[in-house]
Amino acid sequence: MTPLDGESDPLERPAPTSHSPVQVAGEPGHVAGEEVPPTELNAWRRGFTPQAEIWNGRLAMVGLSVGLSVLVVARLASH
């Protein structure tokens, strides 16, 4: 279904631009999408921080990979 001439699609969202930063709720002065140096993302910080979430994801992927690898090796060794 296409919109009629001159009408815009109500479900179409505008493309994000770098000229309109989004303020993150609860964090004054922090803007979503701002550039962060790689050393800051790799910092080992505890608590509910973006760095902790990044490390949580990395370690979860390592655990998942190791677990699946063990299962595959055990399955291959049993046959």
C-alpha positions as CSV (number, residue, x, y, z in Angstrom):
1,M,0.0,0.0,0.0
2,T,1.4,3.4,-1.0
3,P,0.4,6.8,0.3
4,L,-1.6,9.0,-2.0
5,D,0.0,11.9,-3.8
6,G,1.1,14.5,-1.3
7,E,0.5,12.3,1.7
8,S,3.2,10.9,3.9
9,D,3.2,7.4,5.3
10,P,2.2,7.7,9.0
11,L,4.4,4.6,9.9
12,E,7.5,6.0,8.2
13,R,10.0,7.3,10.7
14,P,12.4,10.1,9.9
15,A,16.0,9.1,9.4
16,P,18.2,10.0,12.4
17,T,20.6,12.8,11.8
18,S,23.8,13.8,13.6
19,H,22.4,17.3,14.1
20,S,19.7,16.2,16.5
21,P,21.3,14.4,19.5
22,V,19.0,12.5,21.8
23,Q,19.2,13.2,25.6
24,V,19.4,10.0,27.6
25,A,16.9,9.8,30.4
26,G,18.3,10.0,33.9
27,E,21.8,11.1,32.8
28,P,22.2,14.8,32.5
29,G,24.9,15.9,30.1
30,H,25.0,12.5,28.3
31,V,23.9,12.4,24.7
32,A,23.0,9.1,23.0
33,G,25.2,8.5,20.0
34,E,28.2,10.6,21.0
35,E,31.6,9.3,20.2
36,V,33.4,7.4,23.0
37,P,37.1,6.5,22.8
38,P,37.8,2.8,22.6
39,T,39.8,2.9,25.9
40,E,36.6,4.1,27.6
41,L,34.5,1.2,26.2
42,N,37.1,-1.4,27.3
43,A,37.4,0.0,30.8
44,W,36.6,-2.6,33.5
45,R,33.8,-0.8,35.4
46,R,31.4,-2.5,37.7
47,G,27.8,-1.7,38.2
48,F,25.1,-0.8,35.7
49,T,27.3,0.9,33.2
50,P,27.7,0.6,29.4
51,Q,31.2,-0.8,29.9
52,A,29.8,-3.5,32.2
53,E,27.2,-4.4,29.7
54,I,29.8,-4.7,26.9
55,W,31.9,-7.0,29.0
56,N,28.8,-9.0,30.0
57,G,28.0,-9.6,26.4
58,R,31.6,-10.5,25.5
59,L,31.9,-13.0,28.3
60,A,28.4,-14.5,27.5
61,M,29.5,-15.1,24.0
62,V,32.8,-16.8,25.2
63,G,30.8,-19.0,27.5
64,L,28.3,-19.9,24.8
65,S,31.1,-20.7,22.3
66,V,33.0,-22.8,24.8
67,G,29.8,-24.7,25.8
68,L,28.8,-25.4,22.2
69,S,32.4,-26.5,21.4
70,V,32.4,-28.9,24.3
71,L,29.1,-30.4,23.1
72,V,30.3,-30.8,19.5
73,V,33.6,-32.4,20.7
74,A,31.8,-34.8,23.1
75,R,29.3,-35.7,20.4
76,L,32.1,-36.4,17.9
77,A,34.1,-38.4,20.4
78,S,31.2,-40.6,21.4
79,H,30.7,-41.9,17.8
